[in-house]
Amino acid sequence: MAARMADLPAHDRPRERLDRLGPEALSEQELVALVLGSGRRGESALRIAGELLAEFGGVSGLAAARPEELRRHSGVGDARAAALVAAFRLGRISAHPSDEAVVLRRAEDAAAIAVRELAGLRQERVIVIVCDAGNRVRRIVRIAEGAIDRSPFPVREILNAVLRHDGKAFAVAHNHPGDNCTPSASDSTATEELRHAAAAVHLRLLDHLVVGADCWRSVTGCPRRPD
């Protein structure tokens, strides 16, 4: 039976070590355990944290896990799954505290945001980068997730998101799981449909990007790899 964190000597408990030495002194397993807060009956949060890291292939895999995947693990549940997802999201936000000063002048500007949001995901996702009349970023909105290549491109939802956030221009991006950033024929068709639909409601489509595991490409441009 694994010891509870409360049963460890006070100086060995993750929370006390964090207070005394700072978060840099803690292992990844200890940090995840602190987010979980407590374990399951008879087993510690440290034990569950170690299982999660092993199951998802480390911190990066755990950070990309969806709530429903986390909930399937014994001892995780709705509240702890939500806490983990929120903690990793806060980490990404803190690494990039604000995109509001970013102006989309070229494909690389939009790609810096798209790669951060989409690279490495195991499921397809569409995001829209909402901009003002000067192409300054106002908001990043997740539009759809799932088998996007087998369903209609969400043109209406994209335009509604831009209008809802008072946008005047926008870029859209989606990912191809795996190391494949080559736009498909349907990607090109969807781009033209989106461009015409945007013009009809006086919006400007700035770009449509496809993101792979370690590359990206503008649907109408050249392949690029992130710096």
C-alpha positions as CSV (number, residue, x, y, z in Angstrom):
1,M,0.0,0.0,0.0
2,A,1.4,3.4,-1.0
3,A,1.8,5.9,1.7
4,R,-0.4,9.0,1.8
5,M,1.4,12.3,1.4
6,A,0.1,13.2,4.9
7,D,2.0,10.2,6.2
8,L,5.3,11.4,4.9
9,P,7.6,13.3,7.2
10,A,6.7,17.0,7.0
11,H,10.0,18.0,5.3
12,D,9.4,15.4,2.6
13,R,5.9,16.4,1.6
14,P,5.6,18.1,-1.8
15,R,3.6,21.1,-0.4
16,E,6.1,21.8,2.4
17,R,9.1,21.3,0.0
18,L,7.5,23.8,-2.4
19,D,7.1,26.3,0.4
20,R,10.7,25.8,1.6
21,L,12.6,25.3,-1.7
22,G,10.3,26.6,-4.5
23,P,8.6,24.7,-7.3
24,E,11.9,24.1,-9.1
25,A,12.9,21.6,-6.4
26,L,9.9,19.4,-7.1
27,S,9.7,16.6,-9.6
28,E,7.1,16.5,-12.3
29,Q,5.3,13.7,-10.3
30,E,5.2,15.9,-7.2
31,L,3.8,18.9,-9.1
32,V,1.1,16.8,-10.7
33,A,0.3,15.3,-7.3
34,L,-0.2,18.8,-5.8
35,V,-2.7,19.6,-8.6
36,L,-4.6,16.4,-7.8
37,G,-4.6,17.3,-4.1
38,S,-5.4,13.9,-2.8
39,G,-5.3,10.2,-3.8
40,R,-7.8,7.4,-4.0
41,R,-8.6,5.0,-1.2
42,G,-5.4,3.5,0.2
43,E,-3.1,5.2,-2.4
44,S,-1.5,8.6,-2.5
45,A,-1.8,11.4,-5.0
46,L,1.9,10.8,-5.8
47,R,1.0,7.2,-6.9
48,I,-1.8,8.5,-9.2
49,A,0.5,11.2,-10.5
50,G,3.1,8.7,-11.4
51,E,0.5,6.5,-13.2
52,L,-0.8,9.4,-15.2
53,L,2.6,10.4,-16.3
54,A,3.4,6.9,-17.4
55,E,0.1,6.4,-19.1
56,F,0.3,9.6,-21.2
57,G,4.0,9.5,-21.9
58,G,5.2,12.3,-19.6
59,V,4.2,15.9,-19.0
60,S,3.7,16.9,-22.6
61,G,1.3,14.0,-23.2
62,L,-0.6,14.7,-20.0
63,A,-0.9,18.3,-20.9
64,A,-2.5,17.3,-24.2
65,A,-5.0,14.9,-22.6
66,R,-8.7,15.6,-22.9
67,P,-10.9,15.7,-19.7
68,E,-12.7,12.5,-20.8
69,E,-9.4,10.7,-21.1
70,L,-8.2,11.8,-17.7
71,R,-11.5,10.8,-16.1
72,R,-11.1,7.2,-17.3
73,H,-8.1,6.8,-14.9
74,S,-9.0,5.4,-11.5
75,G,-9.0,8.1,-8.9
76,V,-9.2,11.1,-11.2
77,G,-12.9,12.0,-11.7
78,D,-14.5,15.2,-12.9
79,A,-12.9,17.7,-10.4
80,R,-9.4,16.4,-10.7
81,A,-9.5,16.1,-14.5
82,A,-10.8,19.7,-14.7
83,A,-8.0,20.9,-12.3
84,L,-5.3,19.2,-14.5
85,V,-6.7,20.7,-17.7
86,A,-6.9,24.1,-16.1
87,A,-3.4,24.0,-14.7
88,F,-1.8,23.1,-18.0
89,R,-3.9,25.8,-19.7
90,L,-2.7,28.4,-17.2
91,G,0.8,27.3,-17.9
92,R,0.4,28.0,-21.6
93,I,-1.2,31.3,-20.9
94,S,1.6,32.4,-18.6
95,A,4.2,31.5,-21.2
96,H,2.4,33.7,-23.6
97,P,0.6,36.3,-21.4
98,S,-1.0,38.3,-24.1
99,D,-1.4,38.1,-27.8
100,E,-3.2,41.4,-27.9
101,A,0.0,43.3,-29.0
102,V,0.5,40.9,-31.9
103,V,-0.3,42.2,-35.4
104,L,-0.8,39.6,-38.2
105,R,1.4,41.0,-41.0
106,R,2.4,37.7,-42.5
107,A,1.7,34.0,-42.3
108,E,4.5,33.5,-39.8
109,D,2.7,35.8,-37.3
110,A,-0.4,33.7,-37.3
111,A,1.7,30.5,-37.4
112,A,3.4,31.4,-34.1
113,I,0.0,31.3,-32.4
114,A,-1.4,28.3,-34.4
115,V,1.6,26.1,-33.7
116,R,1.4,26.9,-29.9
117,E,-2.3,26.0,-29.9
118,L,-2.3,23.0,-32.2
119,A,1.0,21.3,-32.6
120,G,1.1,17.8,-31.0
121,L,-2.6,17.4,-30.6
122,R,-3.9,13.9,-31.2
123,Q,-7.3,15.1,-32.4
124,E,-8.1,17.6,-35.1
125,R,-9.1,21.1,-33.9
126,V,-10.0,24.3,-35.6
127,I,-9.2,27.7,-34.1
128,V,-9.9,31.2,-35.3
129,I,-7.6,34.2,-34.5
130,V,-9.9,37.2,-34.3
131,C,-8.4,40.5,-35.3
132,D,-9.5,44.2,-35.4
133,A,-9.4,46.3,-38.5
134,G,-5.6,46.8,-38.2
135,N,-5.0,43.0,-38.0
136,R,-4.3,43.2,-34.3
137,V,-5.2,40.1,-32.4
138,R,-8.2,40.4,-30.2
139,R,-9.1,36.8,-29.3
140,I,-8.3,33.2,-30.0
141,V,-11.4,31.0,-30.1
142,R,-11.6,27.2,-30.4
143,I,-14.3,26.4,-33.0
144,A,-14.4,22.6,-33.5
145,E,-12.7,19.4,-32.4
146,G,-12.9,15.9,-33.8
147,A,-12.9,14.3,-37.2
148,I,-12.9,17.6,-39.1
149,D,-11.7,16.0,-42.4
150,R,-14.9,13.9,-42.4
151,S,-17.4,16.7,-41.6
152,P,-18.2,20.1,-43.2
153,F,-15.7,22.8,-42.4
154,P,-17.4,25.0,-39.8
155,V,-17.7,28.2,-41.8
156,R,-20.8,29.5,-40.0
157,E,-19.3,28.9,-36.6
158,I,-16.0,30.7,-37.6
159,L,-17.8,33.8,-38.9
160,N,-20.1,33.9,-35.8
161,A,-17.1,33.8,-33.5
162,V,-15.4,36.7,-35.4
163,L,-18.6,38.8,-35.3
164,R,-19.3,37.9,-31.7
165,H,-15.9,39.3,-30.6
166,D,-16.2,42.4,-32.8
167,G,-13.6,41.3,-35.2
168,K,-13.0,42.8,-38.7
169,A,-10.4,40.3,-39.9
170,F,-9.3,36.8,-38.9
171,A,-7.0,33.9,-39.6
172,V,-8.1,30.3,-39.2
173,A,-6.0,27.3,-38.5
174,H,-6.4,23.6,-38.0
175,N,-4.1,20.7,-37.3
176,H,-3.3,17.4,-39.0
177,P,-2.4,14.9,-36.3
178,G,1.1,13.5,-37.0
179,D,3.9,15.1,-39.0
180,N,1.7,16.2,-42.0
181,C,1.1,19.8,-42.7
182,T,0.2,19.4,-46.4
183,P,-3.2,21.0,-47.2
184,S,-5.7,18.6,-48.7
185,A,-7.9,19.4,-51.6
186,S,-10.8,19.9,-49.2
187,D,-8.6,22.4,-47.2
188,S,-8.2,24.5,-50.4
189,T,-11.9,24.3,-51.2
190,A,-12.9,25.2,-47.6
191,T,-10.5,28.2,-47.8
192,E,-12.3,29.6,-50.8
193,E,-15.7,29.0,-49.4
194,L,-14.7,30.7,-46.2
195,R,-13.1,33.7,-48.1
196,H,-16.4,34.3,-50.1
197,A,-18.6,33.9,-47.0
198,A,-16.4,36.3,-45.0
199,A,-16.6,38.9,-47.8
200,A,-20.3,38.7,-47.8
201,V,-20.5,39.9,-44.2
202,H,-17.6,42.4,-44.7
203,L,-14.9,40.4,-42.9
204,R,-11.4,39.7,-44.2
205,L,-9.8,36.2,-44.2
206,L,-6.1,36.8,-43.6
207,D,-4.9,33.2,-43.8
208,H,-5.8,29.6,-43.3
209,L,-3.0,27.5,-41.8
210,V,-2.5,23.7,-41.5
211,V,-0.3,22.6,-38.5
212,G,1.5,19.3,-38.2
213,A,3.5,17.9,-35.3
214,D,6.6,20.0,-36.2
215,C,5.6,21.9,-39.3
216,W,3.0,24.3,-40.6
217,R,1.8,25.5,-44.0
218,S,-0.4,28.3,-45.3
219,V,-3.0,26.7,-47.6
220,T,-2.0,29.1,-50.3
221,G,1.6,29.5,-49.3
222,C,4.8,27.6,-48.7
223,P,5.7,25.0,-46.0
224,R,7.4,26.3,-42.9
225,R,8.9,24.7,-39.8
226,P,8.6,26.5,-36.5
227,D,11.7,28.2,-35.0
